[in-house]
Amino acid sequence: MTSSEAQDLARRMTALGLYKYGGVSLGHCCEIAGMHKSDFVRFLGQNGVSVFHFDSEEEFDEELANAEAARSDRA
């Protein structure tokens, strides 16, 4: 691994940790990581970190129902 690759990895992992444990926004972590939002979201997923946060199962069910309704409206 080159020095540049190590620095890139360190930035990405720092951003991942800040997002997961530090409550830092997705947008700010993308800036820290030097990545586009879609790439950073993919990176989070590859490392077992979800961008979805629900306070309860009820909140999840409500969001799922809203998404299904919106999908039906487009069909």
C-alpha positions, 0 to 999 in steps of 0.5 A: 500500500502506498502512502497515498492509499494509506491516507485515503483509507485513514480518511475513509475509516475516520469518516466511517467512525465519526458517522457510526459513533460520533453522530456526524452528518453524512454530508460532512463525513463524505467531505472528510472521506473525500467521496461522493455521497453515493460512494460513501453510502456504498462504503458504509454498507460494505463495512456493515454500517446502515444509513437508516436509523429508526427509533422503534419498530413502529417508526420503521413500519411506518416508513416502509408503508410510506415507501410502498405507497409512493412506489404504488403511486408511480406504477 
